[in-house]
């Protein structure tokens, strides 16, 4: 038996080697994969469209690590030399209408197989008017020992005109965290809505809460100094000077001097619900600020057309508010980490990319980048207000994993802040 073992093992090794060599030779002799010429046609849904500019086509094959880009103008574009595979195809840029208004236009096609005979596709491009109000900084991840009460969201006036927060809304969208299992919405909705779990409204009668160019307002989950021993000394932020607060009437976390946001919607009702806390996912949520145009009525509580269930769960009694995309001023999608980039849940017209921190309870957030000249100088308005980068793509527009700071770069505190 011992003698047989000495011979069997070499024979097995020889057979394995011959098989591996044959497979290697077969692979070497296989016909080479031919590169493709991919053509993309755009359906740009902007009324009274006059021209497009600075369009960028991106093809991303995340599994194989293949990435292609091409800048262009017009309604269609071709890109040569693309290796066959499954791609996320995205187009972004700007458009001008006949009245001179500027729009960000974005569209994408997720998990599109591209191969010989299948190289043409059409992408619907929706337009979002360039917003004067943007999210400047978001801190959602919390800090160690599972503390999440120090979340905040900072809204900045990125324009050259006074902007009023009165009547604007803040909402976090569903799903609460990134997932590849997305809800199913009514076919009749088309691509016209974003879907919110909870909606809040800024108070005011029209001109109570102005933001001058370069000023910002912080909305805190709980507007206290979180560095105090009674909360969490590990926290990176003192939010006691926040402009606004999501007050949930919790006696353990009592109402602070910051101005209370008005609660509008949760699960189909105006009430805040039975759980006395409001937090967004520490893995990263999706957030929008929006304004209902004058003359429009939007009521997701009493108007059945403005709320829906997830049709994947037909017996569900959980309702989500339907926010018309044309109302949205700014949107930011945050995900767990870069590996979830293919799990996009926010319409590309609202945010063509996504940003992330990469871990939870780490005390880190995301902050919008300042706009720079070609020489690297910060671009400012005549009054010194910083102009922040806003390409409607959070992957490009945000710095990741930053220690959170409210009113970073010395951006202005509004005169009506009641906490100073």
Rosetta blueprint (number, residue, H / E / L):
1 X L
2 X H
3 X H
4 X H
5 X H
6 X H
7 X H
8 X H
9 X H
10 X H
11 X H
12 X H
13 X H
14 X H
15 X H
16 X H
17 X H
18 X H
19 X H
20 X H
21 X H
22 X H
23 X H
24 X H
25 X H
26 X H
27 X H
28 X H
29 X H
30 X L
31 X L
32 X L
33 X L
34 X L
35 X L
36 X E
37 X E
38 X E
39 X E
40 X E
41 X E
42 X E
43 X E
44 X E
45 X E
46 X L
47 X L
48 X L
49 X E
50 X E
51 X E
52 X E
53 X E
54 X E
55 X E
56 X E
57 X E
58 X E
59 X E
60 X E
61 X E
62 X L
63 X L
64 X L
65 X L
66 X E
67 X E
68 X E
69 X E
70 X E
71 X E
72 X E
73 X L
74 X L
75 X L
76 X E
77 X E
78 X E
79 X E
80 X E
81 X E
82 X E
83 X L
84 X L
85 X E
86 X E
87 X E
88 X E
89 X E
90 X E
91 X E
92 X E
93 X E
94 X E
95 X E
96 X E
97 X E
98 X L
99 X L
100 X L
101 X L
102 X E
103 X E
104 X E
105 X E
106 X E
107 X E
108 X E
109 X E
110 X E
111 X E
112 X E
113 X E
114 X E
115 X E
116 X L
117 X L
118 X E
119 X L
120 X E
121 X E
122 X E
123 X E
124 X E
125 X E
126 X E
127 X E
128 X E
129 X E
130 X L
131 X L
132 X L
133 X E
134 X E
135 X E
136 X E
137 X E
138 X E
139 X E
140 X L
141 X L
142 X L
143 X E
144 X L
145 X L
146 X L
147 X E
148 X L
149 X L
150 X L
151 X L
152 X E
153 X E
154 X E
155 X E
156 X E
157 X E
158 X L
159 X L
160 X L
161 X L
162 X L
163 X E
164 X E
165 X L
166 X L
167 X L
168 X L
169 X E
170 X E
171 X E
172 X E
173 X E
174 X L
175 X L
176 X L
177 X L
178 X L
179 X L
180 X L
181 X L
182 X L
183 X L
184 X L
185 X L
186 X L
187 X H
188 X H
189 X H
190 X L
191 X L
192 X L
193 X E
194 X E
195 X E
196 X E
197 X E
198 X E
199 X E
200 X E
201 X E
202 X L
203 X L
204 X L
205 X L
206 X L
207 X L
208 X L
209 X L
210 X E
211 X E
212 X L
213 X L
214 X L
215 X E
216 X E
217 X E
218 X E
219 X E
220 X E
221 X L
222 X L
223 X L
224 X L
225 X E
226 X L
227 X L
228 X L
229 X L
230 X L
231 X L
232 X L
233 X L
234 X L
235 X L
236 X L
237 X L
238 X E
239 X L
240 X L
241 X L
242 X L
243 X L
244 X E
245 X E
246 X L
247 X L
248 X L
249 X L
250 X E
251 X L
252 X L
253 X E
254 X L
255 X L
256 X L
257 X L
258 X L
259 X E
260 X E
261 X L
262 X E
263 X E
264 X E
265 X E
266 X E
267 X L
268 X L
269 X E
270 X L
271 X L
272 X L
273 X L
274 X L
275 X L
276 X L
277 X L
278 X L
279 X L
280 X L
281 X L
282 X L
283 X L
284 X L
285 X L
286 X E
287 X E
288 X E
289 X E
290 X E
291 X L
292 X L
293 X L
294 X L
295 X L
296 X L
297 X L
298 X L
299 X L
300 X L
301 X L
302 X L
303 X L
304 X H
305 X H
306 X H
307 X E
308 X E
309 X L
310 X L
311 X L
312 X L
313 X L
314 X L
315 X L
316 X L
317 X L
318 X L
319 X L
320 X E
321 X E
322 X E
323 X E
324 X E
325 X H
326 X H
327 X H
328 X E
329 X E
330 X E
331 X E
332 X E
333 X E
334 X E
335 X E
336 X L
337 X L
338 X H
339 X H
340 X H
341 X L
342 X L
343 X L
344 X L
345 X L
346 X L
347 X L
348 X L
349 X L
350 X L
351 X L
352 X L
353 X L
354 X L
355 X E
356 X E
357 X L
358 X L
359 X L
360 X L
361 X L
362 X L
363 X L
364 X E
365 X E
366 X E
367 X E
368 X E
369 X L
370 X E
371 X L
372 X E
373 X L
374 X L
375 X L
376 X L
377 X L
378 X E
379 X L
380 X E
381 X L
382 X L
383 X L
384 X L
385 X L
386 X E
387 X L
388 X E
389 X L
390 X L
391 X L
392 X L
393 X L
394 X H
395 X H
396 X H
397 X H
398 X E
399 X E
400 X E
401 X E
402 X E
403 X E
404 X L
405 X L
406 X L
407 X L
408 X H
409 X H
410 X H
411 X L
412 X E
413 X E
414 X L
415 X L
416 X L
417 X L
418 X L
419 X L
420 X L
